[in-house]
Amino acid sequence: MSFQSVRLYNYRNLANATVSTDASEVFLVGENGQGKSNFLEAVYVLCYGSSFRTRTDGLLPRQGTTECSLSGQIQTDDTGSDPEVAGLPAAPLTAAEPTEPDPAAAPKHGPLTEHTVRWRDGKKDITVDGETIADRRDLVRTVPCIVFCHDDIQFVRGAPEMQRYFFDQTLSLDDPLFIDTLRAYRKILRLRNSALKEYQTDLLPVYDQQLAATGLEIQRRRREAVDTFSRTFAGLFRGISGSSHDLAVDYRPSWKKDPPLEKVLAVLESRHEMDLSLGTTTTGPHRDRFRFVMDGADYTQTASTGQLRLTSLVLRVAQARFFSDRAGRKPLLLLDDVLLELDPTRRERFLHALPAFRQAFFTLLPDEQFTGLRKADTLVYRVHNGRIEPEA
């Protein structure tokens, strides 16, 4: 999947335009605050129907307007998977000359599809080729997209809910049906918490049974994913950072590893009195934790801000690799001003560690040395005051 063009109407500060994106790489170059990140956000919205920067759709229409729209022409893959990706070893983690792809091995392209997202009077409408998409879950595997941005550092040093969000997102990319499991758990949790607040103790055994069954499935999926993900992540961290120490992801489930259903039910029952006094459920996957461990210690307690930010970049690379390895498909990558923070050596290692991608969008500052990053077909746009103009 790759975007051939993106049409903008009243979106953020961006000028109304149709921007050609028919290239494997698109560079958006400009000073901060000109609209580069807004364009990446627009691409992300067309992939998933929501923003990676805000949960408030009302912030997306241009100031002073009540409606806006985005539309993207997307080149589909004929087969829906990339045979040359599945089963191949990871890309080298040290500097090396890139190899040219074999044209005969490239997947055949299918027809163009059109994704459109419209906001009008507070209502959002998402369509694919004119057909309404009722559930954003249906978009997850249509255009698999992974974004790298400054806020990713919260996945490392932020609240536990941020780590849970990251790993649930990773699992949902691999299997969109996992979204249904998460939704079911959250619904049961809300109902149980409501019963606790209203002291409806007769309902608790029913909700305990449902919460335990769904929660155990979430814990099983998280544990299996982290076992695989951590190995990939550790190798990438060593390769990109140059560290001789292993950095691992340690999953700390609220319920101990592989407990039987009866034991979880007993735990929930033993917490009834505490939960009733607090008006909330104090145990379950919504309390799971993930730690980053180096040499047996919590890495986030000693690492510098620069080290934590690098770790967040490695997390995203590992996420992209996890998806590629499991799905056998190339993702679309959005990299929002992340190269500037890397020294030349780590930048080169980072770029070589990226999985094969169908298309990548980079935002860059004018003084960044991006000439050496360009490919023969790279499109370069200058962004100023919301206007996206081809490089002269």
Phi, psi and omega per residue, in radians:
M1 nan 2.395 3.056
S2 -2.705 2.580 3.134
F3 -1.412 2.243 3.050
Q4 -1.564 -0.553 3.100
S5 -2.821 2.771 3.094
V6 -2.311 2.192 3.111
R7 -1.836 2.288 -3.051
L8 -2.035 2.366 3.051
Y9 -2.466 1.990 3.102
N10 0.988 0.541 -3.098
Y11 -1.682 2.051 3.138
R12 0.867 -2.351 -3.119
N13 -1.665 0.108 -3.015
L14 -1.363 2.419 3.105
A15 -1.178 2.531 3.094
N16 -1.092 2.176 -3.068
A17 -2.966 2.860 2.931
T18 -1.954 2.073 -3.046
V19 -1.838 2.115 3.081
S20 -1.247 2.306 3.132
T21 -2.260 0.504 -3.045
D22 -1.391 1.308 3.134
A23 -2.834 2.777 3.112
S24 -1.282 -0.441 3.087
E25 -2.338 2.430 3.083
V26 -2.237 2.136 3.104
F27 -1.793 2.272 3.057
L28 -1.992 1.940 -2.995
V29 -1.966 2.262 3.121
G30 3.067 2.947 3.099
E31 -1.233 2.909 3.091
N32 -1.110 2.538 3.058
G33 1.427 0.163 -3.098
Q34 -1.637 -0.310 3.112
G35 2.182 0.084 -3.127
K36 -1.058 -0.888 -3.118
S37 -1.155 -0.547 3.096
N38 -1.085 -0.644 3.129
F39 -1.201 -0.745 3.086
L40 -1.057 -0.699 3.098
E41 -1.063 -0.710 3.127
A42 -1.058 -0.748 3.112
V43 -1.096 -0.749 3.139
Y44 -1.086 -0.755 3.122
V45 -1.051 -0.689 3.122
L46 -1.186 -0.439 3.092
C47 -1.366 -0.743 -2.951
Y48 -2.145 -0.129 3.115
G49 1.425 0.072 3.117
S50 -2.599 2.869 -3.081
S51 -1.564 2.671 3.002
F52 -1.614 0.019 -3.072
R53 -1.964 -0.372 -3.122
T54 -2.684 2.635 3.029
R55 -1.711 0.003 -3.096
T56 -1.749 1.765 -3.117
D57 -1.083 -0.437 -3.120
G58 -1.125 -0.243 3.113
L59 -1.470 -0.179 -3.016
L60 -1.436 -0.695 3.064
P61 -1.093 2.542 3.111
R62 -0.946 2.503 -3.113
Q63 -0.971 2.283 -3.132
G64 1.622 -0.043 3.112
T65 -2.058 2.821 3.139
T66 -2.026 0.024 3.126
E67 -2.521 2.664 3.051
C68 -2.767 2.931 3.115
S69 -2.686 2.705 3.046
L70 -2.285 2.541 3.073
S71 -2.520 2.375 3.141
G72 -2.261 2.296 3.006
Q73 -1.552 2.087 -3.000
I74 -2.075 2.216 3.071
Q75 -1.447 2.064 -3.114
T76 -1.547 2.810 3.029
D77 -1.555 2.491 -3.071
D78 -1.168 -0.615 -3.042
T79 -1.724 -0.355 -3.087
G80 1.468 -0.052 3.089
S81 -2.588 2.858 -3.082
D82 -2.014 1.769 -3.085
P83 -1.035 -0.538 -3.075
E84 -1.317 -0.207 3.128
V85 -1.556 -0.817 -3.051
A86 -1.091 2.277 3.038
G87 1.485 -0.113 3.134
L88 -1.430 2.621 3.081
P89 -1.160 2.805 -3.129
A90 -1.110 2.723 3.096
A91 -1.131 2.682 -3.118
P92 -1.103 2.572 -3.122
L93 -1.721 0.001 3.063
T94 -2.029 2.851 -3.091
A95 -1.044 2.353 3.119
A96 -2.756 2.752 3.106
E97 -1.260 2.241 3.122
P98 -1.146 2.515 3.116
T99 -1.623 2.558 3.128
E100 -1.343 2.363 3.121
P101 -1.170 2.632 3.086
D102 -1.414 1.992 -3.109
P103 -0.983 -0.565 -3.112
A104 -1.202 -0.417 -3.099
A105 -1.556 -0.159 -3.076
A106 -1.212 2.464 3.129
P107 -1.168 2.578 3.087
K108 -1.292 2.582 -3.119
H109 -1.597 2.492 3.088
G110 -1.688 -2.829 -3.091
P111 -1.325 2.934 3.036
L112 -1.376 2.459 2.982
T113 -2.114 2.740 -3.128
E114 -2.104 2.100 3.036
H115 -1.736 2.298 3.120
T116 -2.327 2.344 3.058
V117 -2.196 2.145 -3.130
R118 -2.155 2.478 3.013
W119 -2.091 2.290 3.086
R120 -2.604 2.136 3.110
D121 0.910 0.753 3.064
G122 1.428 0.028 -3.128
K123 -1.932 2.385 -3.138
K124 -1.887 2.393 3.141
D125 -2.247 2.214 -3.124
I126 -2.060 2.242 3.115
T127 -2.329 2.640 2.984
V128 -2.180 2.033 -3.054
D129 0.900 0.718 3.069
G130 1.461 -0.173 3.135
E131 -1.609 2.261 -3.105
T132 -1.186 2.358 3.050
I133 -1.718 1.959 -3.079
A134 -1.428 -0.482 -3.076
D135 -2.254 2.135 -3.112
R136 -1.087 -0.340 3.081
R137 -0.968 -0.567 -3.103
D138 -1.189 -0.229 3.137
L139 -1.570 -0.297 -2.924
V140 -0.995 -0.805 -3.090
R141 -1.632 -0.034 -3.130
T142 -1.195 -0.912 3.085
V143 -2.288 1.488 -3.112
P144 -1.101 2.072 -2.999
C145 -2.266 2.351 3.110
I146 -2.217 2.238 -3.071
V147 -1.898 2.426 3.040
F148 -1.946 2.127 -3.134
C149 -2.613 2.985 -3.067
H150 -1.059 -0.652 -3.081
D151 -1.181 -0.183 3.123
D152 -1.071 -0.338 3.125
I153 -1.049 -0.418 3.115
Q154 -1.174 -0.365 3.067
F155 -1.200 -0.322 -3.124
V156 -1.773 -0.884 -3.039
R157 -1.871 -0.025 -3.079
G158 -1.387 -3.006 -3.141
A159 -1.118 2.718 -3.132
P160 -0.928 -0.538 -3.140
E161 -1.115 -0.462 3.117
M162 -1.238 -0.698 3.075
Q163 -1.164 -0.696 3.088
R164 -1.068 -0.733 3.130
Y165 -1.047 -0.783 -3.101
F166 -1.070 -0.847 -3.071
F167 -1.268 -0.550 3.039
D168 -1.178 -0.644 3.071
Q169 -1.112 -0.736 3.121
T170 -1.065 -0.768 3.117
L171 -1.151 -0.657 -3.112
S172 -1.201 -0.571 3.055
L173 -1.088 -0.707 -3.127
D174 -1.270 -0.687 -3.088
D175 -2.501 1.690 -3.113
P176 -1.010 -0.391 3.117
L177 -1.171 -0.341 3.070
F178 -1.083 -0.476 3.089
I179 -1.036 -0.677 3.114
D180 -1.120 -0.669 3.115
T181 -1.120 -0.754 3.110
L182 -1.113 -0.751 3.137
R183 -1.092 -0.734 3.134
A184 -1.082 -0.760 3.140
Y185 -1.093 -0.787 -3.114
R186 -1.116 -0.633 3.104
K187 -1.142 -0.809 3.106
I188 -1.065 -0.724 -3.139
L189 -1.076 -0.750 3.109
R190 -1.081 -0.759 -3.141
L191 -1.130 -0.731 3.132
R192 -1.139 -0.763 3.125
N193 -1.104 -0.656 3.090
S194 -1.110 -0.736 3.119
A195 -1.127 -0.637 3.108
L196 -1.132 -0.786 -3.125
K197 -1.114 -0.602 -3.112
E198 -1.646 0.104 3.092
Y199 0.998 0.704 3.092
Q200 -1.584 1.281 -3.008
T201 -1.148 -0.428 -3.131
D202 -1.185 -0.368 -3.137
L203 -1.514 -0.298 -3.022
L204 -1.061 -0.742 3.135
P205 -1.025 -0.647 3.126
V206 -1.163 -0.831 -3.134
Y207 -1.186 -0.581 3.081
D208 -1.043 -0.781 -3.126
Q209 -1.078 -0.803 -3.114
Q210 -1.190 -0.741 -3.119
L211 -1.127 -0.722 -3.116
A212 -1.143 -0.797 -3.094
A213 -1.121 -0.822 -3.134
T214 -1.237 -0.688 -3.132
G215 -1.120 -0.667 3.117
L216 -1.127 -0.630 3.092
E217 -1.135 -0.722 3.108
I218 -1.115 -0.787 3.133
Q219 -1.081 -0.717 3.131
R220 -1.068 -0.795 -3.119
R221 -1.159 -0.733 3.119
R222 -1.096 -0.759 -3.103
R223 -1.109 -0.800 -3.139
E224 -1.085 -0.729 -3.129
A225 -1.142 -0.769 -3.095
V226 -1.159 -0.621 3.110
D227 -1.011 -0.761 3.118
T228 -1.339 -0.798 -3.068
F229 -1.062 -0.744 -3.059
S230 -1.090 -0.657 3.118
R231 -1.128 -0.778 3.098
T232 -1.100 -0.793 -3.118
F233 -1.063 -0.770 -3.101
A234 -1.065 -0.770 3.127
G235 -1.141 -0.708 3.113
L236 -1.139 -0.702 -3.129
F237 -1.096 -0.788 3.112
R238 -1.071 -0.772 -3.070
G239 -1.180 -0.722 -3.082
I240 -1.415 -0.737 -3.079
S241 -1.407 -0.433 -3.050
G242 1.399 0.148 -3.113
S243 -1.284 2.568 3.064
S244 -1.617 -0.016 -3.125
H245 -1.808 2.518 3.093
D246 -1.406 2.419 3.007
L247 -2.054 2.100 -3.056
A248 -2.059 2.735 3.027
V249 -1.706 2.154 -3.100
D250 -1.928 2.031 -3.135
Y251 -1.539 2.189 -3.138
R252 -2.058 1.507 -3.114
P253 -1.219 2.614 3.109
S254 -1.121 -0.665 3.028
W255 -1.757 2.329 -3.045
K256 -1.032 2.812 -2.978
K257 -0.954 2.262 3.032
D258 0.904 0.814 3.097
P259 -1.330 2.565 3.045
P260 -1.233 2.764 -3.118
L261 -0.962 -0.721 -3.102
E262 -1.073 -0.638 -3.134
K263 -1.216 -0.679 3.107
V264 -1.145 -0.727 3.090
L265 -1.051 -0.675 3.112
A266 -1.144 -0.673 3.104
V267 -1.113 -0.810 -3.141
L268 -1.074 -0.732 3.138
E269 -1.140 -0.679 -3.135
S270 -1.159 -0.331 -3.137
R271 -1.666 0.018 -3.070
H272 -0.934 -0.853 -3.079
E273 -1.091 -0.779 3.127
M274 -1.143 -0.780 -3.123
D275 -1.101 -0.677 3.115
L276 -1.141 -0.659 -3.132
S277 -1.231 -0.558 -3.126
L278 -1.625 -0.312 -3.122
G279 1.261 0.432 -3.137
T280 -2.701 2.772 3.133
T281 -1.452 2.136 -2.990
T282 -1.743 0.064 3.119
T283 -2.530 2.541 -3.132
G284 2.462 3.075 -3.125
P285 -1.005 -0.403 3.092
H286 -1.252 -0.075 3.057
R287 -2.001 0.117 3.104
D288 -1.073 2.684 3.115
R289 -2.278 2.659 3.043
F290 -2.209 2.289 3.124
R291 -2.077 2.645 3.020
F292 -1.816 2.040 -2.955
V293 -2.070 2.254 3.030
M294 -2.244 2.220 -3.123
D295 0.920 0.679 3.075
G296 1.387 -0.006 -3.092
A297 -2.032 2.776 3.106
D298 -1.221 1.933 -3.049
Y299 -1.101 -0.602 -3.055
T300 -1.190 -0.305 -3.126
Q301 -1.389 -0.347 -3.078
T302 -2.103 -0.303 -3.073
A303 -1.271 2.564 3.082
S304 -1.319 2.941 3.104
T305 -1.057 -0.689 3.110
G306 -1.098 -0.713 3.122
Q307 -1.168 -0.686 3.119
L308 -1.158 -0.669 3.133
R309 -1.172 -0.717 3.069
L310 -1.067 -0.704 3.116
T311 -1.045 -0.684 3.136
S312 -1.156 -0.608 3.068
L313 -1.149 -0.731 3.126
V314 -1.111 -0.654 3.083
L315 -0.979 -0.802 -3.125
R316 -1.174 -0.675 3.085
V317 -1.075 -0.767 3.130
A318 -1.101 -0.651 3.098
Q319 -1.097 -0.779 3.124
A320 -1.124 -0.711 3.106
R321 -1.129 -0.747 -3.139
F322 -1.000 -0.806 3.122
F323 -1.110 -0.859 -3.087
S324 -1.042 -0.770 -3.096
D325 -1.163 -0.678 -3.073
R326 -1.402 -0.712 -3.039
A327 -1.625 -0.319 -3.091
G328 1.179 0.519 -3.117
R329 -2.283 2.704 3.085
K330 -1.585 2.275 3.116
P331 -1.464 2.916 2.944
L332 -1.659 2.337 -3.072
L333 -1.984 2.414 3.038
L334 -2.115 2.054 -3.089
L335 -2.065 1.857 -2.984
D336 -1.740 1.639 3.080
D337 0.957 0.654 -3.106
V338 -1.692 -0.349 -3.099
L339 -1.270 -0.482 -3.078
L340 -1.055 -0.505 -3.055
E341 -1.440 -0.086 -3.077
L342 -1.812 2.426 3.030
D343 -1.232 2.848 -3.029
P344 -0.932 -0.700 -3.106
T345 -1.161 -0.838 -3.124
R346 -1.219 -0.544 3.079
R347 -1.083 -0.791 -3.135
E348 -1.124 -0.751 3.113
R349 -1.098 -0.714 -3.141
F350 -1.077 -0.830 -3.117
L351 -1.122 -0.651 3.121
H352 -1.273 -0.409 -3.138
A353 -1.420 -0.293 3.120
L354 -1.063 2.489 3.077
P355 -1.242 2.868 3.027
A356 -0.994 2.312 -3.112
F357 -2.146 2.672 3.080
R358 -1.305 -0.669 -3.116
Q359 -2.777 2.592 3.118
A360 -2.421 2.399 3.058
F361 -1.977 2.241 3.131
F362 -2.060 2.376 2.913
T363 -1.805 2.401 -3.022
L364 -2.461 2.604 3.024
L365 -1.438 2.721 -3.072
P366 -1.038 -0.540 -3.071
D367 -1.583 0.059 3.095
E368 -1.287 2.503 -3.141
Q369 -1.478 1.444 -3.055
F370 -1.786 -0.044 -3.085
T371 -1.002 -0.739 -3.122
G372 -1.224 -0.211 3.141
L373 -1.522 -0.286 -3.009
R374 -1.237 2.500 2.967
K375 -1.745 3.067 -3.102
A376 -1.080 -0.582 -3.072
D377 -1.806 0.180 -3.092
T378 -1.089 2.271 3.031
L379 -1.593 2.281 3.128
V380 -2.065 2.174 3.105
Y381 -2.067 2.484 2.998
R382 -1.708 2.321 -3.087
V383 -2.032 2.141 -3.134
H384 -2.565 2.181 3.125
N385 0.919 0.686 3.081
G386 1.429 -0.066 3.122
R387 -1.654 2.333 -3.113
I388 -1.946 1.867 -3.039
E389 -2.072 2.427 3.065
P390 -1.028 2.515 3.100
E391 -1.076 2.368 -3.117
A392 -1.192 nan nan
